[in-house]
Amino acid sequence: MHELGYATEIVATLEEYMKENNLKKIHSITLTVGEATGVLPHYMYECWPAAIEDTSLKDTTLNINYIKVVGRCRECDELFEVSTNFGRCPKCRSEEYDMTNGYEFEITEIKAE
């Protein structure tokens, strides 16, 4: 479960962000996580309390926007969700596609004072 490692790194990043910006408290953060990263939101939510325990973020809420992998068919240019369509273009049934997203892993929102 590499989610705990990610959560620990996020905490370190946020603590540094608090120092640099003279913040008293971070109320919540939002992560955008792509399906292709292999990070599973339910594990991230489970790890979060352990990662923030005994830190300045102990009351910080975690929110996750999960982004499905979208592919662009090389044959017909159709955009489609890869996992939902088992890696096949729903229009022409080709298995040849380029991923347009799904590798995201970033803090996209911080609510703080």
Summary of the structure (lengths in Angstrom):
residues: 113
radius of gyration: 17.7
end to end distance: 32.0
largest distance: 54.5
contacts: 318
relative contact order: 0.25
helix: 29%
strand: 32%
